[in-house]
Amino acid sequence: MNSFIYPFAFTEDDTSQVRGALELEEPLPYRHHGQGSGFYRQGRMILEDGHRLDLVLYHSQATETFIYLRKTPLNRNLLEIIGLNPSEIPTLPEVTLPGQLCLGAERVHQVGTAIRDVIGSPVLRSTFTHYQQQNIAVFPIVREGLKYQVSEAIFDEYGNYCDEIVLDAHHVFDRSVPIYNRKVEMTLFKDKDFDQVRRENIHVAFVADSIASGLVMKEVIARIRERFDHLRQVEVVAPLATIRGLCRLARAETTRDLPIRLHVFETLLNALPPDYYYSAHYNVPQLHFDPRLEEAYRAWWGQDGSGRWIADTACAGYGWSEVFFSPRRQIEMINAELGSRHGLTIADLVKRRIVQSLAIQS
């Protein structure tokens, strides 16, 4: 089978160089119960120092509208949140919007559908065939991971009643920590109901959270491994994930010798400086299931007054958690970045697209 190899290199916070390659196999189609069809693409990240990490990318109608563009009815409530006066906007049957503007409860619904696409794939089916329900536990990381509905997807696909252990982990500033100046603080680990026998029965951990820097995920996996010492494999469900974050996870001593596999929507992201929290799509056709989707996505964002492509900056990673819980905060974050980088607001861009749609109709 043919594969695509994408070499990468970046400078870590301690000025050390990280080099490696992302190897992706050809996409394969699949169907699963009641959800229609999709594609999956297996791959691996191989670092120059010998570390590696397995991953799977997924494409379906739900993941497509989450990562790229979607056509949706012109919702007046959404226009108000964006900052547009609904009375000044011409009536349109629908409008094309990027996944970053799929907000709140609507986003939860979309992601839930996409997660079922992932859980029902052939890649994971063998896991649920090999292990019994008491051998599998789901660890959603507060806040975003709570909205992924991984346990619900497992039940819908396989009828399994799996234990669910909620975690709260986040990084805080700490000057004493070498390289990163941040440490991971875990304030919640809801596993007190587990006695020793139940702990020993857990062989597979499904961890739910997106990955920006990778610092939280590598610490969470280390803590899970300490508490469940019969663990045999970890499946990380991360709709959004950056190459930089996955490199940090692959190189972590605490994850050594434990099979870890990532499940990601559509494509890996480029963590942008200065804080690497915001992330953009790579403009590399082979990194996308359908390069036409990426072309349309870039065209929607367009260029700023200086001719810079907006999609090359902080677009895909806006509002990792805020977009689920606080739609208005999501818009504030988008506007802050668009303003500092391009002198624009999201309202400017949406209005631009509405005007273009009207011109096409006329």
C-alpha positions in Angstrom: 0.0 0.0 0.0 1.3 3.5 -0.9 2.0 5.9 1.8 2.7 9.6 2.1 5.6 10.8 4.2 5.7 14.3 5.5 9.0 15.4 7.2 8.8 18.0 9.9 11.2 19.9 12.2 10.8 22.5 14.9 12.6 24.1 17.8 11.5 23.1 21.3 11.2 25.6 24.1 14.7 24.7 25.3 16.0 25.4 21.8 16.6 21.7 21.1 15.6 20.5 17.6 12.9 17.9 17.1 12.9 16.2 13.7 10.8 13.4 12.4 8.3 12.4 9.8 4.5 11.7 9.6 3.7 8.6 7.6 0.2 8.2 6.4 -1.3 5.2 4.5 -3.9 5.5 1.8 -7.5 6.1 3.1 -9.8 3.1 3.4 -13.6 3.2 3.2 -15.8 1.7 5.9 -19.5 1.4 6.9 -20.8 1.1 10.5 -24.1 0.6 12.3 -26.6 3.2 11.3 -24.2 6.0 10.6 -23.5 5.6 6.9 -20.0 5.5 5.5 -16.6 7.1 6.2 -12.9 6.8 5.6 -10.0 6.1 7.9 -6.3 6.5 7.4 -3.8 4.8 9.6 -0.4 6.3 10.2 2.5 6.8 12.6 4.8 9.6 13.8 8.4 8.5 13.7 11.0 10.8 15.4 14.6 11.0 14.5 15.6 9.9 18.1 13.6 6.6 17.7 10.4 7.5 19.4 7.1 6.8 17.6 3.4 7.1 18.0 0.6 5.4 16.1 -2.4 7.3 14.9 -5.6 7.1 12.8 -7.3 10.0 11.0 -11.0 9.9 10.2 -13.2 11.5 7.6 -17.0 11.4 7.6 -19.7 14.0 7.0 -19.6 15.0 10.6 -15.8 15.4 10.9 -15.8 17.3 7.6 -18.3 19.9 8.9 -16.4 20.2 12.2 -12.9 20.8 10.6 -13.7 22.5 7.3 -17.0 24.2 6.2 -20.7 23.5 6.5 -23.8 24.9 5.0 -26.3 25.9 7.6 -29.6 28.0 7.7 -28.9 31.6 8.5 -29.6 31.7 12.2 -30.4 35.1 13.6 -29.2 34.1 17.1 -25.8 33.1 15.7 -25.5 36.4 13.9 -26.1 38.3 17.2 -23.4 36.3 18.9 -21.0 36.9 16.1 -21.7 40.7 16.4 -23.9 41.3 13.3 -27.2 43.1 13.4 -29.8 40.6 12.1 -32.0 43.4 10.7 -29.1 44.5 8.5 -28.5 41.1 7.0 -30.4 40.1 3.9 -32.4 36.9 4.1 -30.6 33.8 2.7 -31.8 30.2 2.8 -28.4 29.1 4.0 -24.9 30.3 4.6 -21.5 28.6 4.5 -19.6 28.8 7.8 -16.3 27.3 9.1 -16.4 24.7 11.9 -15.1 27.3 14.4 -18.6 28.8 14.3 -20.3 25.6 15.2 -21.0 26.6 18.8 -22.3 25.3 22.1 -25.0 22.6 22.0 -24.9 22.5 18.2 -21.2 21.6 18.3 -21.8 18.9 21.0 -24.3 17.3 18.7 -21.9 17.4 15.7 -19.0 16.1 17.7 -21.1 13.3 19.2 -22.0 12.1 15.7 -18.3 12.3 14.6 -17.1 10.3 17.7 -19.6 7.5 16.8 -18.0 7.5 13.4 -14.6 6.9 15.1 -15.7 4.3 17.6 -17.5 2.3 14.9 -14.4 2.1 12.7 -12.7 -1.2 11.8 -9.6 0.0 13.6 -11.3 -0.1 17.0 -13.7 -3.0 16.4 -11.0 -5.6 17.2 -10.5 -3.9 20.6 -14.1 -4.4 21.5 -14.0 -8.0 20.2 -10.9 -8.9 22.2 -11.8 -7.2 25.5 -14.9 -7.5 27.6 -16.8 -4.4 28.9 -15.3 -4.6 32.4 -11.8 -4.4 30.8 -12.5 -1.0 29.2 -12.7 2.4 31.0 -13.3 5.9 29.6 -11.4 8.9 31.0 -12.9 12.2 29.8 -10.7 15.2 30.7 -12.6 18.3 31.9 -13.8 20.3 30.2 -13.7 19.5 26.6 -13.5 15.7 26.9 -16.8 15.6 28.7 -18.6 16.8 25.6 -17.2 14.0 23.3 -19.7 11.4 24.4 -17.2 8.5 24.1 -19.0 6.2 26.6 -22.3 6.9 24.8 -20.7 6.0 21.4 -19.3 2.8 22.8 -22.7 1.8 24.1 -24.4 2.7 20.8 -22.0 0.8 18.7 -21.3 -2.3 20.9 -23.8 -2.2 23.7 -21.0 -2.1 26.3 -21.4 -0.6 29.8 -17.9 0.8 30.4 -16.8 2.6 33.5 -16.2 6.3 33.1 -13.7 8.2 35.3 -13.8 12.0 35.0 -10.5 13.9 35.3 -9.7 17.6 35.7 -6.2 18.4 34.5 -4.8 21.6 33.2 -1.4 23.4 33.1 -0.5 26.3 35.2 2.5 28.6 35.1 5.5 27.4 37.1 8.9 29.0 36.5 10.7 26.1 38.3 9.8 23.6 35.6 12.6 23.2 33.1 11.8 24.1 29.4 8.1 24.6 29.6 7.7 26.9 32.7 4.4 25.1 33.2 3.2 22.2 35.3 0.1 20.1 35.0 -2.3 20.3 37.9 -4.8 17.6 38.5 -7.6 18.6 40.8 -10.1 15.8 40.1 -9.7 12.0 39.5 -13.0 10.3 40.2 -11.8 6.7 40.7 -12.7 6.2 44.4 -15.4 3.7 43.5 -12.7 1.3 42.2 -11.5 -1.5 44.5 -8.3 -3.4 43.7 -10.1 -6.1 41.7 -11.9 -3.6 39.4 -8.6 -1.7 38.9 -6.8 -4.8 37.8 -9.6 -5.6 35.4 -9.0 -2.4 33.4 -6.8 -3.2 30.4 -7.8 -0.5 27.9 -8.1 3.2 28.6 -10.0 5.6 26.3 -8.8 9.1 27.1 -10.9 12.0 25.7 -9.4 15.4 25.1 -7.8 17.4 22.2 -4.1 17.9 22.2 -2.4 21.3 21.8 0.9 21.3 23.6 0.7 17.7 24.7 1.7 18.5 28.3 -1.7 17.6 29.9 -2.2 14.4 27.9 1.2 12.9 28.8 0.7 13.7 32.5 -2.8 12.3 32.5 -1.7 9.0 30.9 1.1 8.8 33.5 -1.5 9.2 36.3 -3.9 6.6 34.8 -1.0 4.2 34.5 -0.1 4.6 38.2 -3.6 3.9 39.3 -4.4 1.1 36.8 -1.2 -0.9 36.7 -2.7 -3.7 34.5 -3.2 -1.3 31.7 -2.2 -2.8 28.3 -3.2 0.0 25.8 -4.4 3.5 25.6 -6.7 4.9 22.9 -6.7 8.7 22.8 -9.8 10.3 21.2 -8.6 13.8 20.2 -10.6 15.5 17.5 -8.0 18.3 17.3 -4.3 17.4 17.7 -1.0 19.2 16.8 2.1 17.6 15.5 4.1 19.4 18.2 1.8 18.1 21.0 2.1 14.5 19.6 5.9 14.7 19.5 5.9 15.7 23.2 3.6 12.7 24.0 5.8 10.3 22.0 9.0 11.5 23.8 7.6 11.3 27.3 9.3 8.9 29.7 6.0 8.3 31.5 4.4 6.8 28.4 7.3 4.5 27.4 6.6 0.9 26.6 2.8 1.5 26.7 1.0 1.1 23.4 -0.7 4.5 22.7 -2.8 5.2 19.6 -4.4 8.6 18.6 -7.8 9.0 16.9 -8.0 12.4 15.2 -10.5 14.1 12.9 -9.4 14.7 9.3 -5.8 16.1 9.7 -3.1 17.1 12.2 -2.6 20.8 13.0 0.4 23.2 13.2 0.8 24.7 16.6 1.5 28.3 16.1 3.9 30.6 18.0 4.2 32.4 20.3 2.3 30.2 22.8 1.6 27.2 20.4 -2.0 27.0 21.8 -3.6 28.3 18.6 -3.3 26.0 15.6 -3.8 26.1 11.9 -4.3 23.6 9.1 -1.2 22.6 7.1 -1.6 23.8 3.6 -0.3 20.4 2.3 -2.8 18.6 0.0 -1.7 15.1 1.0 -2.4 15.8 4.7 -6.1 16.0 3.9 -8.5 13.3 2.8 -10.0 15.6 0.2 -7.7 18.6 -0.7 -10.8 20.3 -2.2 -12.2 20.7 1.3 -9.0 22.5 2.4 -9.1 24.7 -0.7 -12.6 25.8 0.0 -11.8 26.3 3.7 -8.8 28.6 2.8 -10.9 30.5 0.3 -13.6 31.1 2.9 -11.1 32.7 5.3 -9.5 34.5 2.3 -6.7 37.2 2.6 -6.3 40.2 4.7 -5.5 43.7 3.5 -1.8 42.8 3.3 -2.4 39.8 1.1 -1.8 37.3 3.9 -3.9 34.1 3.9 -5.9 34.1 7.1 -6.1 30.3 7.2 -2.3 30.1 7.7 -2.7 31.6 11.2 -4.8 30.8 14.2 -7.9 29.3 12.8 -8.4 25.6 13.4 -7.6 25.6 17.1 -9.8 28.4 18.3 -11.7 27.7 21.5 -10.7 24.2 22.4 -13.1 24.2 25.4 -14.7 27.6 25.3 -16.5 26.8 22.0 -18.5 24.1 23.8 -19.3 26.0 27.0 -19.2 29.7 26.2 -20.1 30.7 22.6 -19.6 34.4 23.3 -16.2 33.8 24.8 -15.4 31.8 21.6 -16.2 34.9 19.5 -14.0 37.1 21.8 -11.1 34.7 21.3 -11.5 34.6 17.5 -11.7 38.4 17.3 -8.7 38.9 19.6 -6.5 36.7 17.3 -7.9 38.0 14.0 -7.5 41.5 15.2 -3.9 41.2 16.3 -2.9 39.2 13.3 -5.0 40.6 10.5 -6.9 43.6 11.6 -10.3 41.9 11.1 -13.2 40.5 13.1 -15.1 37.3 12.5 -18.2 39.6 11.7 -16.2 41.1 8.9 -15.5 37.8 7.3 -19.0 36.4 7.7 -20.5 39.6 6.2 -18.0 39.2 3.3 -19.2 35.7 2.6 -22.9 36.7 2.8 -22.2 39.5 0.2 -20.5 37.0 -2.0 -23.4 34.5 -1.7 -25.9 37.2 -2.7 -23.7 38.2 -5.7 -23.7 34.6 -6.9 -27.4 34.2 -6.5 -28.1 37.4 -8.5 
